[in-house]
Every structure is written in C-alpha cells, then in structure tokens.
C-alpha cells in the first residue's frame, strides 16, 4: 500500500511526459480539438437558451441562469486551452504564461459565480441544504487546472509567473479533458430532458386543446410554492423573516411591536396569488415619533421592493402593508403598491427614500404619519 502511495506521489509531483511529445506538437494537435469542442458548446448553449427551456413554466429563469454560469466555465476551459495551444505553436512561453494568468483570474471569478448559483438553487429546492455544497467541485477544478500546473512550474525553479513546458502541457490536457467530460452531459442531457418535458406535457396539451374557452393564465400550486420560496430567501438576505422564524419572538407568545428592534418581521409568509402578484403583511417596531415611523416605512419599502425587483422571481406586482402589533390587535399604518417596472424605473432616478415612494403609483399612509 505504501509503495502505491509513493508511486502516485512521485507521478503527481513529477509526471513522466514522453520525450517525443513536446509543447509545439501538442499545440498543433489540441488547437483543432479545442476549437471543435468550443463550437459544440456554443451550439448546445444556443439550443438551450433559444428553445430548450421554452416549455418550462415554473423554473425557466433559474435554470437559464444556472446554464449560463456552467456554460461560462466550459467556455473558459476551452478558450484557455485554445489560446495556450496557439501560443505553444508560436513557441513563446511568455505569451503562454500571460494567457494562463488571464485565464486563471477569469476562471476563478466564473467558477465562484457558478458555485453561488448552484448553492442558491439548492438552498431553495432542497430540504437538506448544506452550506458548503458545490464548493468541493469548484475546489477540485481550481486545484487541477490552475494550482497543479503552477506547482509543477515552481518546482522546476522558474520565475513565479512563468509556466514551464510541462506545466503548459498539463494545463492544456487537463482543461481539454475536463471540458470534454462536461460537454457530454451538456449535449446528451439537453435532448433527454427536452423529451421528458414533451412527454410530461402531452396529456396536459390534449386537455387544453379540447377546451374551447380561453382562460387567463393562472399559476399552479407548484408555481406558487416555488415563487414563495424564492421571495422568502431574498427577503431573508436583507434580514426580513416571518415572526415564527425569529427565536426571540417564538419564545414570547405575547410579543408586540415594542419587542422588535431594527428590522421588521412578516406577519405571515409572503402571499403569492395565482394571478402573479404578491402581498406582504409587515410588522414594524415602535419608534419615537411619527416622522421616524414615516422614514422607517420609506426605507424598508424601498429596500424590499429593490430586492424583489432584482431577484429571480416571476412576480411582477408587489403590495406592502405595514402594521404595529399591540397584543392581539394590529393597527394598519400604510400600504405601498407597485409593479416591477415601476420600481426599476424609479430606482434609476437616484432619488431619496421619500422621493422614491412618492414617485410610485400606489401609496397610502395613515393620517397619523402621512405627510404626502
């Protein structure tokens, strides 16, 4: 067992590359290969983005963003291998090193974005979400594609930023092999999933075809649940949660607005309606004056609406109701209504919180705090 471990260590630390294979010859071989693979990836991405997700009613936006994030990693690997192969044919180790470092920076940024996207989707749909899910894959890719060629080059006594010939060979081969394995799933699973979607919707389409009366689009229960999860996660990111998710409030059955501190809480989970709108009942804390209460409502209305408008939810109409809770009674203090287009348009004007609210089409504050 020890001999096998020693052999593996010696091979990894000093891979035996055949003398007959030099960097120039490898570049001539791999440049056409990586170029062909690059064309396949572009074809697969165009297929998916143009019509591959056209029948996905509930998760199209989420899956498109995930596909783009994973596609960028593939493109990084193939473009990096292609450019290094081109410079290998030219025979310039300095150009190879510069291209490698540019690739390393872009690859690191894209792999972090893809991992974050995978984690976001896993957190929404998985009941057993693990905080570090997805980071193992990212770490392995970074170690194999970036760190390993660097370690081989540094071990040969060259300058820190220069790749050796062996380091460049390992980079070209590892990038191409990993990209090839990823392309297999990107191409084959694309058509398999599309066929499954067609089969699943066949009966539903037959039923719709027999229905003469046209009906307005109504979201299904599954769609409502997905949208509720997405919205809840986005609100949680700015510190707004339902009161039954707050440990302090859960331990106090008779809590009131006086028990709240900086952040408001939701009276219940976001109410996503079948028509594609969402309503929020928000409990605010007691503040020292009516003007402070008004400013508080302005501030949190803007924060919540901005967060929702920048999220992946398909909800396009928002309604916020603000209350103070006193024992079992909730006093209504205001309501803000707006569409996503209204929010984005108003945000682009760089207004203060008060000006932002005043430029929205629907707003109401009780006479006690109103100053419109």
N, C-alpha and C positions, 0 to 999 in steps of 0.2 A: 504493500500500500504506500509506504514511504517513497519507494522508488518511482511509483507512478506520479506522486505529487511533485517530486523533484523534477521528473521529466517534463511535466506540464509547466512548472515554474520556469525551467530553462527555455522551453519553447516559447512561452509568452514573453519573457524578458529578452530573448534573442531569437526571433523567428528565423528559421533557415529558409531564406528565399533563394531559389536556384540561380546559379551564376548566369545561366542562359537567358534569364528574364531580367532585362534592365528597364529602367523607368521609361525610356523613349519608346521601346517596343510595346510596353503595356499601354502607354498613352494612345498609340495607333490602334490597338485592339479595342480599348474601352471607350474611346470617344464615339464611334458609331453605335456602340451598345447603349451607352447612357443617353445619347441623342434619341434613339428609338424608344427607349423607356420613357423619356420625357414627353414624347408625342403621345404615348399611350395614356399617361397620367392626365395630360390636358384633355384628351378625348373623353376619358372617364368623368372628369370633373365637369366638363361642358354638358355631358349627357345628364348627370345628376341635377345640376343646377338649372338646366332648361326645362326638363320634364320628368326627371326621376322622382321628384317629390311632389309632383302636381296633384296626386291623389291623397296625399297625407293631410287630413283635415286638422288634426289636433297638434301635431308636433313638428310641422314643416319648418318653422323658423329656427327651432332649437337644433334640428338635425342638419339644416343647411349650414349654420354657424359651426357646428362640430365638423362637418365635412370639409369646410374651408380651412379650418385650423389644422386638421390632419393632412389635407392636401398641401398646405404650405410646407410641412415637414418633408413630405416626399419631394416636392419641387426643390427645396433647399439641398437635399441629399444629391439629387441628380444634377442640378446646376453646378453644385460644388465639385462633384466628380468630373463633370464635363469640362469645366474651366481648368481644373488642375491637370486633366489629361491633355488638354490643348497646350498648356504651358510645358508639360512634360515632353511633348513632341518638339516644341521650340528648344527645350533644353535649358531653361532658366529656372534655377532653384529659388532665386529671389522672388520672381513673379509667382511661383508656386506657393511660397511662404506667405506673400501678401494676400493672395487669393484665399489661402487656408484661414488666415486670421479674420478676414472679412466674413467668410462663411461661418466661422465659429461664433461671431457676435450675432449674426442674423439667425443662425440655427438655435442659439440659446434663447433668444427672445421668442421665436416662434414655438419652440417646444414648451416654454413656460406658459404661453398663451393657450396652447392646445391642452396642456395638463389642467389648467384652470377651467377651461371649457368642459372637459370631461368630468372634473370634480363637481362643477356646478350642476350638470345634468344628473350625475349620480346622486347628489345630495337631494335633488327634487324628487326623483323617482324611486330611490332605494330606501327601504326601511332600516337597512343595516349599513348606513353610510359610514365609511372610515375616513378620518381626517386626512390620512396620508395616501389614500387610494390614488393610483395613477403616477405617483412620484417614482415608484420603482422602475417603471418602463422608461421614464424620462432620464433617470439616473444612468440606467444601463446604456441607453443610446448615447448620452453625452460622454460616458467613460470610453465606450468602444470607438466612437467616431472622432472625438476631439482629444481626450486625455491620452489614449493609448499611442497614437502617432507622435504626440508631443513627448511622452516619456521615452519612447524609443530614440527620438532625435536628441533629447537632452542627455540620455545615457551615452551617446556617441561622442559627446564633448563639443558639440557645435554651439553656436550662439543660441540664446533662449528663443529668439523669434524665428529662427531658420529651421525648416524641416530637412531632414536627411533624405536620401533617396529611398531608404527602407521605410521611413515614416510616410513619405508620399505614396509609396506603393500600397502600404497598409490602409491608408486613408481612402484611396480610390477603390480598393477591393471591398473594404467594409461598408462604405457608403453605397456602392452598387448592389451588394448582396442584400443589405437591409432594405433598400428601396425595392428590389425585386420581390422580396417576401411580402412587403406591404402592398405592392401593386396587385398581387394575386387576389387578396381579399377585396381590394377596391374594385376590381373588374368583375370577378365572379359573383360576389355577394350583391353587387348592384342589380344584376339581372334576376337573381334568385329572389331578392326581397321584392322587386317590382312584380314578379309573377305571383308571389304570395298576396300582395296588395290587391292585384286584379282578381284573384280567386275569392278573396275575402269579401270584396265589394260586389261580386257578381249578383248574388241574391238581392242585395240592397238596391242595386240599379234596376233589377227587374221589377221590384215593388214600386219604385219611383216611376217607372215607365207606364205602369198601369194606373197611376194616379193622375187624373186629368187636371184637377185643381192645383194651381201653383200656390205654394206656401212660402212665407218668409223664412229665411234661414234661422233656425233655432238650434242653439248649441246643445249637444247631448250631455248626459250626466258625466261621462268620462272627460269631455272637453272642459266642463265646469270645474271638475276636480283638479285637472292639470293647471288651469289658469289660477285657481285659488292657491295652489302650492307655489307657483311662480311668484305671484304677488306677495304672499306671506314671506317668502325668502327675501325678496327685495326690501320689504319694509323692515324685516329683522336686521338687514345690513345697516340701517340708519337708526337702529335702536327702538323701533316701534313694534311691539308684540301685543298679543292678546293678554288680557289681565290674568287669565288662567295659566299663562306661561311664565309669570313673574313669581319667583319664590317668596318674595316679601308679601305680595298680595294674597297668594294662595294660603299662607299661614295665618291670614287675618280675614275671617269671613265677613266682618263688618267694615271693611275698608271704605274710605271715601276719597275724594279728590285731595283732601289735606294730607293723605299718606303718599301722594305722588311727589316726585322731585323734579328733575329736569325734563324727562321725556314723558309724552303722553302714552296712554295704553289704549288698545282696541277693546271696545265693549264686547265684541264677538269677532269671529273670523271674518275676513272680507267677504261681502255678499256679492258674488258674481252672478249676474242674471242671464237668463237664456238668450236675451237679445244682444248680449255682448257688452253690457255696461257693468260697472262695479260700484257698490256703495260701502262707505266706511263710517262706522259709529265710533267716535274718538272721545275718550275721557281726558280732560285736561286738568292740571293741578290748580289749586287756588293761588292767586297772585296778589300782590299788594295793592294794585289799583286796576281800574278798568282799562286804562291806557296800556298797561303792561299785558293785560289779558288780550287786548286787541292785537298788540305787536306779536304776542305768542302765537295767536291763530294765524296771522300773516306768515310768520316764519315757518311754522310747521306745515301749513298748506302748501307753501312753495316747495319745501323740502320733499314732501310726499309726492306732489304732482311731478316734480322734476325727476324723481327716482322712478316713478311709474312710466313716464314718457320715454325714458332711456332704457327700459327693461325689454325683455323678450316677450312680454305678454301681448296677446292679440286684443285685449280690452282697449277700447278707444274712447270710452265715455266714463268720466270719474265724477263721483259725488261724495263730498266730505261733510259729515255732520259733527259738530263739536258740542260736548256736554260737560257739565260739572255734576259729579255724583255726591249726593248727600244722603247717607243711609241707603234706603231702597229707592230713592227718588233721583231722577236725572233731569237737570234743568238744561234746556236747549239754548245754546249761545250763538250758534251760527251755522251756515251751510255754504259751501263753495262747490259750484258745478263747472265743469269744463271738459272739452274734448282734448284728445292728444294733440291735434293740430293747433288748437287754441294755446295750449301750454307751450309747445315748441316755438310758435310764432312770438309769443310774449317773452319767452326766455331769451330770444335772440336780440331783444331790445336793451338788455343790460339795465334793467330797472331795479329799484329798491324793492324790498318785500311788499311794502304797502302799495307801491305803484304797480307791481306785478299783479296783485289781487284786484286792484281797481280796473285793470285792463282786461280781466276775464269777463266773459259774457254773463255768468251767473254767480251772484254773491249775495249773502244776507247775513247780517249780524243783528242780534237783539238790540233794542234801543239802549240798553244799559251800557253797551260797549261800542255801539256803532258810531262811526264818525265819517260816513261817506258823504 
